[in-house]
Amino acid sequence: MIEYFREPDDHLGFVLLNLSMGQVLCLVMIISGVLILLINRKIINRKKAVI
């Protein structure tokens, strides 16, 4: 959340769609975390159905 208020790095500036590099990396981490949770939930539900 703090990345929203930070100034972008001088040598990078805004990287993608008016987002700084820190914001882009945070979005990637959030999306990958949600995907991991969804995949994990699917695997757990599949194991419960077998038992």
Backbone torsions as a table, in degrees:
resi	resn	phi	psi	omega
1	MET	NA	-31.0	-178.3
2	ILE	-69.1	-22.6	-179.9
3	GLU	-63.2	-24.3	179.5
4	TYR	-66.7	-33.4	-175.6
5	PHE	-94.0	-14.9	-178.9
6	ARG	-72.6	151.4	171.7
7	GLU	-78.3	142.9	176.7
8	PRO	-67.8	154.3	178.7
9	ASP	-61.1	143.7	-177.4
10	ASP	-62.4	-39.7	-176.1
11	HIS	-81.1	-14.8	179.2
12	LEU	-105.7	-44.0	-175.7
13	GLY	68.8	-149.7	176.8
14	PHE	-87.0	134.6	-171.6
15	VAL	-99.0	-49.1	-171.7
16	LEU	-143.1	122.2	175.7
17	LEU	50.2	45.4	178.5
18	ASN	65.2	26.8	176.8
19	LEU	-112.0	144.3	176.7
20	SER	-80.1	169.9	-179.8
21	MET	-61.9	-39.3	178.2
22	GLY	-62.1	-39.2	178.7
23	GLN	-67.9	-40.0	178.6
24	VAL	-63.7	-44.6	-179.9
25	LEU	-66.0	-37.2	176.5
26	CYS	-64.0	-41.5	177.6
27	LEU	-62.1	-41.8	178.3
28	VAL	-61.8	-42.7	179.5
29	MET	-66.8	-38.9	178.7
30	ILE	-65.4	-45.6	-179.5
31	ILE	-63.9	-43.6	179.8
32	SER	-66.4	-35.9	176.9
33	GLY	-64.1	-42.1	178.1
34	VAL	-65.0	-41.1	178.4
35	LEU	-63.1	-41.4	178.0
36	ILE	-62.3	-42.7	178.6
37	LEU	-62.9	-43.2	179.8
38	LEU	-65.4	-42.1	178.6
39	ILE	-65.1	-42.3	178.9
40	ASN	-62.2	-41.3	179.4
41	ARG	-63.7	-39.9	178.3
42	LYS	-63.4	-42.5	-179.1
43	ILE	-65.6	-42.2	179.9
44	ILE	-65.2	-42.8	179.7
45	ASN	-65.6	-34.8	178.3
46	ARG	-67.4	-37.8	179.0
47	LYS	-68.8	-36.8	178.9
48	LYS	-66.4	-34.3	-179.3
49	ALA	-69.6	-30.8	-179.3
50	VAL	-74.4	-35.7	-176.8
51	ILE	-73.2	NA	NA
